[in-house]
Amino acid sequence: MFAVRTKFVSSRRRLHIPTSMLALEVHRYGPNLAGVGLNDSRRVPTITRPDEMLVQVHASSVNPIDLRFSEGYGRTTMNFVRRLQGQTSDELPRVLGRDCTGVVQSIGTKVTKFQPGDKIWAAPEPSRQGCHSEFAIIRENEAARKPSNLSWTDAASLPYVALTTWQALIRGAGLDSVRMPGKRVFVMGGSGGIGSFAIQIIKAWGGHVTTTCSSSAVTFVRDLGADVVIDYTLDDSTEALVSLPSFDVVFHTIGDDSAARHLKVKSGGTFVSISNPFLSTVDQRGLVQGLACAMKAWGRKAFQERVRNGVNYRWEFFKPNFKALEIVASLVEKEKIKPIVQSVHPFSEGLNAYQELADGHTRGKIVIEMKRS
């Protein structure tokens, strides 16, 4: 056991850490989690930038994007970002996991908000190594203090879905606690991690929510606060969507937007999607041609929606945001938002968590607890 020491590590109090750790990582891209496995001797990462912190991870959630990353989705864009940031390590093996809760172990020389021993929750930038490991490097602007009223596992279910939703509704659609009251918002897929969080923050800020889900999730989604619930498994679900009044915002979360096309958006309203072809197009066509094709597709759609319907058409993506995490933590502590955790898996059975997610029809989130058996 030894304390981490590099030229970027603050001389303030540091906790002691081991040299190796357990990590769930992709060592080969491929379908059906074929290239994903546990490594019990991965080297504990070290601080290489003055704004970084070494965090002992207590829990981390599994997100659909992790499944796609394990197949190589987004690798072209991620590698480009890695090169821009000066990262020189190999692309693989890649640690999965997009958010976490944990305890700060050591801090870089420019970290001012946190001290070793602080309890945090965080969602790091996707091009870097993830959080499905016993220790992770987190930058100061990617973290906030963990809500005091939540367990490690409950808190770990929220950061990634909270920040993805934040980018869509707050940044993309311009809604917040001041502008939300009375707004009509459609959320596609209300029972999953993104949908269940989106419903709660919209209701916490006084909005009206309409959503879709399967028959088995109708009661669950209504209990979250949804005002109108459409069961998409019923034969008349398309008719139900067509008959709905117009919305201020349509939040498209999964799959193509064919079902969402039946919805009416008010003139001046926003159609915002986090399920778009940007990364896959770049993967297929390469960075330059793929970027051009993706932006052309977005521009054409945005122009059509603006000219024909007066609607703002947006693509949004996850982005680290410590201020948003602080606001969400406050809402959680006021019991305006609650974590929805379907199951918790021990780290030794982390692949089971991925398989459960791949099986579909989740209610909220699946979490991995980072404790060795």
VMD Tcl script that draws the C-alpha trace (Angstrom):
set ca {
  {0.00 0.00 0.00}
  {1.28 3.46 -0.81}
  {0.10 7.00 -1.37}
  {-0.11 8.30 -4.93}
  {2.58 10.88 -5.62}
  {3.05 12.70 -8.91}
  {3.97 16.28 -9.69}
  {0.25 17.05 -10.12}
  {-0.91 15.66 -6.76}
  {-1.61 18.15 -4.01}
  {0.52 17.99 -0.88}
  {-2.68 18.10 1.19}
  {-3.89 14.95 2.96}
  {-3.96 11.82 0.79}
  {-5.47 8.44 1.51}
  {-3.62 5.18 0.89}
  {-4.47 3.05 -2.13}
  {-3.32 -0.28 -3.60}
  {-1.35 -0.66 -6.82}
  {-3.89 -2.84 -8.66}
  {-7.67 -3.06 -8.83}
  {-10.64 -4.93 -10.22}
  {-12.14 -3.50 -13.41}
  {-14.86 -4.45 -15.89}
  {-13.37 -3.69 -19.27}
  {-13.71 -4.20 -23.00}
  {-10.65 -5.98 -24.37}
  {-12.22 -6.66 -27.80}
  {-15.16 -4.98 -29.49}
  {-17.97 -7.32 -30.47}
  {-21.65 -8.26 -30.02}
  {-23.30 -9.94 -27.04}
  {-20.64 -8.79 -24.54}
  {-18.19 -11.30 -26.04}
  {-15.24 -8.99 -25.48}
  {-16.15 -7.80 -21.97}
  {-14.68 -9.29 -18.81}
  {-13.34 -8.65 -15.31}
  {-9.67 -7.87 -14.87}
  {-8.46 -8.33 -11.29}
  {-5.01 -6.86 -11.86}
  {-5.60 -3.60 -13.72}
  {-3.24 -0.91 -12.52}
  {-4.83 1.80 -10.40}
  {-4.86 5.01 -12.49}
  {-2.81 8.01 -11.43}
  {-3.45 11.72 -11.56}
  {-1.89 13.24 -14.68}
  {-3.61 16.66 -14.73}
  {-3.87 19.26 -11.95}
  {-7.72 19.28 -12.13}
  {-8.06 15.52 -11.58}
  {-9.03 13.48 -8.53}
  {-8.48 9.81 -7.77}
  {-11.78 8.40 -6.49}
  {-12.45 5.06 -4.82}
  {-15.64 3.96 -6.53}
  {-18.41 2.59 -4.31}
  {-21.09 2.06 -6.95}
  {-21.70 2.67 -10.64}
  {-24.74 2.23 -12.87}
  {-25.06 0.42 -16.20}
  {-26.40 2.45 -19.11}
  {-27.50 1.41 -22.61}
  {-24.58 3.41 -24.00}
  {-22.22 1.01 -22.19}
  {-23.65 -1.89 -24.16}
  {-23.13 0.01 -27.41}
  {-19.61 1.09 -26.43}
  {-18.74 -2.59 -25.86}
  {-19.55 -3.18 -29.54}
  {-17.34 -0.31 -30.71}
  {-20.05 2.31 -31.11}
  {-18.65 5.84 -31.19}
  {-15.02 4.72 -31.25}
  {-14.08 6.99 -34.19}
  {-15.34 10.12 -32.47}
  {-14.02 9.06 -29.05}
  {-10.53 8.39 -30.43}
  {-10.51 11.78 -32.12}
  {-11.43 13.47 -28.83}
  {-8.77 11.43 -27.02}
  {-6.11 12.65 -29.43}
  {-7.26 16.25 -29.04}
  {-6.92 15.89 -25.27}
  {-3.41 14.48 -25.60}
  {-4.27 10.99 -24.39}
  {-1.58 8.56 -25.51}
  {-2.71 5.31 -23.87}
  {-4.10 2.49 -26.01}
  {-7.80 2.55 -26.87}
  {-8.26 -0.96 -25.46}
  {-8.72 -2.33 -22.89}
  {-11.41 0.20 -22.08}
  {-13.12 0.44 -18.70}
  {-16.89 0.83 -19.05}
  {-19.24 2.80 -16.80}
  {-20.45 6.34 -17.28}
  {-21.19 7.48 -13.72}
  {-20.33 6.66 -10.13}
  {-20.41 7.46 -6.44}
  {-17.29 7.25 -4.32}
  {-14.75 8.80 -1.96}
  {-11.98 11.16 -3.05}
  {-8.58 9.61 -2.33}
  {-6.18 12.23 -3.68}
  {-6.49 15.49 -5.59}
  {-4.59 17.45 -8.20}
  {-2.85 20.69 -7.36}
  {-5.62 22.86 -8.86}
  {-8.58 21.08 -7.25}
  {-10.25 23.47 -4.79}
  {-13.80 22.15 -4.20}
  {-12.88 18.74 -2.79}
  {-10.60 17.17 -0.22}
  {-9.56 13.53 0.29}
  {-12.37 11.82 2.16}
  {-15.20 13.77 0.45}
  {-18.17 11.75 -0.80}
  {-18.99 12.58 -4.41}
  {-21.09 11.56 -7.37}
  {-19.87 12.10 -10.91}
  {-20.23 11.40 -14.62}
  {-16.94 11.70 -16.56}
  {-16.45 12.62 -20.19}
  {-17.12 9.53 -22.39}
  {-13.79 9.48 -24.26}
  {-11.93 8.65 -21.04}
  {-11.79 5.46 -19.01}
  {-15.03 4.74 -17.18}
  {-16.15 3.95 -13.64}
  {-16.70 0.18 -13.58}
  {-13.55 -0.21 -11.52}
  {-12.52 0.09 -7.91}
  {-10.76 3.40 -8.59}
  {-11.35 6.04 -11.26}
  {-9.92 9.39 -12.32}
  {-12.57 12.13 -12.14}
  {-12.05 15.76 -13.05}
  {-13.23 18.41 -10.63}
  {-15.78 19.82 -13.08}
  {-17.36 16.37 -13.52}
  {-18.30 15.88 -9.87}
  {-20.47 17.24 -7.07}
  {-21.12 16.22 -3.48}
  {-23.29 13.14 -3.20}
  {-26.84 13.75 -1.92}
  {-26.71 13.17 1.83}
  {-29.97 11.22 1.96}
  {-29.04 8.52 -0.57}
  {-27.05 5.31 -0.30}
  {-24.04 4.78 -2.55}
  {-26.00 2.51 -4.88}
  {-29.12 4.69 -5.09}
  {-27.07 7.80 -5.81}
  {-25.05 6.00 -8.50}
  {-28.22 5.47 -10.54}
  {-28.69 9.17 -11.32}
  {-25.70 11.19 -12.65}
  {-25.56 9.99 -16.27}
  {-29.31 9.99 -16.89}
  {-29.64 13.32 -15.06}
  {-27.02 15.04 -17.19}
  {-28.25 13.54 -20.46}
  {-31.76 14.74 -19.64}
  {-30.35 18.11 -18.58}
  {-28.69 18.60 -21.96}
  {-31.94 17.78 -23.76}
  {-34.53 19.65 -21.71}
  {-32.57 22.48 -20.14}
  {-29.87 23.20 -22.76}
  {-31.68 21.95 -25.84}
  {-35.29 22.97 -25.12}
  {-34.55 25.92 -22.83}
  {-36.67 24.68 -19.93}
  {-35.75 25.18 -16.28}
  {-37.46 25.82 -12.96}
  {-38.58 29.27 -14.19}
  {-39.70 28.36 -17.72}
  {-41.09 24.88 -17.07}
  {-44.38 25.60 -15.18}
  {-47.36 24.86 -17.40}
  {-45.29 23.51 -20.32}
  {-46.51 20.35 -22.04}
  {-43.67 17.84 -22.52}
  {-43.77 14.46 -24.23}
  {-41.19 11.94 -22.98}
  {-40.69 8.83 -25.07}
  {-40.10 5.69 -22.97}
  {-41.07 6.73 -19.47}
  {-40.03 3.59 -17.59}
  {-36.31 3.50 -18.41}
  {-33.49 5.38 -16.75}
  {-33.74 8.54 -18.87}
  {-37.54 8.57 -18.96}
  {-38.05 7.97 -15.25}
  {-35.69 10.83 -14.38}
  {-37.16 13.17 -17.01}
  {-40.69 12.67 -15.70}
  {-39.61 13.54 -12.17}
  {-37.67 16.71 -12.97}
  {-40.45 17.99 -15.26}
  {-43.02 17.45 -12.52}
  {-40.71 18.92 -9.86}
  {-40.59 22.12 -11.92}
  {-44.31 22.29 -12.63}
  {-44.57 20.84 -16.14}
  {-47.18 18.52 -17.66}
  {-45.86 15.11 -18.78}
  {-47.16 12.70 -21.38}
  {-45.18 9.50 -21.92}
  {-45.19 6.03 -23.47}
  {-44.44 2.65 -21.92}
  {-45.42 -1.02 -22.09}
  {-48.55 -2.38 -20.38}
  {-46.60 -3.72 -17.39}
  {-45.09 -0.30 -16.65}
  {-48.22 1.88 -16.80}
  {-48.78 1.95 -13.03}
  {-45.08 2.48 -12.35}
  {-44.91 5.49 -14.70}
  {-48.09 7.02 -13.33}
  {-46.68 6.72 -9.81}
  {-43.69 8.77 -10.97}
  {-46.10 11.60 -11.76}
  {-46.85 11.25 -15.49}
  {-50.12 13.00 -16.35}
  {-50.93 11.00 -19.49}
  {-49.58 7.51 -20.24}
  {-49.84 5.82 -23.66}
  {-49.40 2.03 -23.74}
  {-47.43 1.53 -26.95}
  {-48.25 -2.21 -27.05}
  {-51.93 -1.56 -27.73}
  {-53.31 -1.61 -31.27}
  {-54.70 1.91 -30.98}
  {-51.49 3.49 -29.63}
  {-50.81 5.34 -32.91}
  {-54.32 6.79 -32.88}
  {-53.80 7.84 -29.28}
  {-50.58 9.67 -30.20}
  {-52.20 11.41 -33.15}
  {-55.13 12.61 -31.04}
  {-52.96 14.25 -28.36}
  {-52.89 18.06 -28.10}
  {-49.71 19.77 -29.29}
  {-46.63 19.91 -27.09}
  {-44.12 22.57 -26.18}
  {-41.35 19.94 -26.19}
  {-41.03 16.41 -27.55}
  {-38.14 14.50 -25.94}
  {-37.12 11.63 -28.22}
  {-35.03 9.14 -26.22}
  {-34.77 5.81 -28.03}
  {-34.89 4.21 -31.47}
  {-35.88 6.06 -34.63}
  {-38.35 8.90 -34.49}
  {-41.14 7.21 -36.49}
  {-43.50 7.03 -33.52}
  {-42.67 10.59 -32.50}
  {-43.65 11.85 -35.97}
  {-47.29 11.37 -34.99}
  {-46.92 14.03 -32.33}
  {-47.74 17.69 -32.80}
  {-45.28 20.32 -31.59}
  {-46.39 23.90 -31.07}
  {-44.93 26.58 -33.31}
  {-41.85 27.81 -31.47}
  {-41.61 24.50 -29.63}
  {-38.73 22.02 -29.70}
  {-38.22 18.47 -30.88}
  {-35.05 17.28 -29.15}
  {-33.44 13.88 -29.68}
  {-30.69 12.04 -27.82}
  {-31.18 9.05 -30.16}
  {-29.63 10.26 -33.39}
  {-27.29 8.87 -36.07}
  {-24.32 11.17 -35.42}
  {-21.83 8.72 -33.85}
  {-22.87 5.75 -35.97}
  {-22.54 7.78 -39.18}
  {-19.02 8.85 -38.22}
  {-18.14 5.23 -37.38}
  {-19.38 4.05 -40.76}
  {-17.96 6.78 -42.98}
  {-14.95 8.04 -41.08}
  {-14.47 11.30 -39.24}
  {-14.51 13.86 -42.08}
  {-17.11 12.31 -44.37}
  {-19.22 11.01 -41.47}
  {-19.27 14.39 -39.76}
  {-20.29 16.07 -43.02}
  {-23.06 13.52 -43.67}
  {-24.40 13.70 -40.12}
  {-24.48 17.48 -40.09}
  {-26.13 17.53 -43.52}
  {-28.86 15.18 -42.27}
  {-29.41 17.30 -39.17}
  {-29.40 20.54 -41.13}
  {-31.94 19.26 -43.65}
  {-34.30 18.10 -40.90}
  {-33.83 21.26 -38.86}
  {-34.58 23.43 -41.89}
  {-37.70 21.45 -42.81}
  {-39.10 21.58 -39.28}
  {-38.41 25.28 -38.93}
  {-39.90 26.25 -42.30}
  {-42.90 23.90 -42.30}
  {-43.87 23.87 -38.64}
  {-41.92 26.61 -36.86}
  {-40.32 23.90 -34.69}
  {-36.75 23.87 -33.34}
  {-35.17 20.50 -34.17}
  {-32.21 19.60 -31.94}
  {-29.74 16.77 -31.38}
  {-28.29 16.73 -27.89}
  {-25.60 14.63 -26.20}
  {-24.43 13.90 -22.68}
  {-22.04 16.46 -21.26}
  {-20.37 16.63 -17.81}
  {-21.89 19.41 -15.72}
  {-21.10 19.80 -12.03}
  {-23.57 22.68 -11.59}
  {-26.41 20.49 -12.87}
  {-25.36 17.71 -10.48}
  {-25.49 20.21 -7.61}
  {-29.03 21.29 -8.56}
  {-30.17 17.67 -8.94}
  {-28.62 16.82 -5.57}
  {-30.67 19.62 -4.00}
  {-33.87 18.27 -5.60}
  {-33.04 14.79 -4.33}
  {-32.44 16.04 -0.80}
  {-35.79 17.85 -0.94}
  {-37.34 14.53 -2.07}
  {-38.52 16.06 -5.35}
  {-36.60 13.37 -7.24}
  {-36.02 9.81 -6.14}
  {-33.70 7.16 -7.59}
  {-35.36 4.25 -9.35}
  {-33.15 1.16 -8.98}
  {-34.34 -2.10 -10.48}
  {-31.47 -4.22 -9.16}
  {-28.01 -4.10 -7.59}
  {-25.28 -6.56 -8.62}
  {-22.00 -7.35 -6.82}
  {-18.91 -6.42 -8.81}
  {-17.95 -10.08 -9.25}
  {-21.22 -10.52 -11.18}
  {-21.00 -7.31 -13.18}
  {-21.60 -9.07 -16.48}
  {-25.00 -10.17 -15.15}
  {-25.91 -6.50 -14.78}
  {-25.10 -5.96 -18.45}
  {-27.11 -9.00 -19.48}
  {-30.09 -7.80 -17.46}
  {-29.93 -4.45 -19.24}
  {-29.58 -6.16 -22.64}
  {-32.72 -8.19 -21.93}
  {-34.70 -4.92 -21.95}
  {-37.81 -3.56 -20.24}
  {-35.95 -2.11 -17.27}
  {-37.63 -0.02 -14.59}
  {-35.20 2.75 -13.82}
  {-31.56 1.73 -13.45}
  {-29.32 -1.27 -12.81}
  {-26.37 -0.66 -10.48}
  {-23.08 -2.44 -9.75}
  {-21.70 -2.30 -6.21}
  {-17.92 -2.06 -6.28}
  {-16.96 -4.43 -3.49}
  {-14.75 -7.48 -3.91}
  {-16.38 -10.74 -2.86}
}
mol new
graphics top color blue
foreach p $ca { graphics top sphere $p radius 0.5 }
foreach p [lrange $ca 0 end-1] q [lrange $ca 1 end] { graphics top cylinder $p $q radius 0.2 }
display resetview
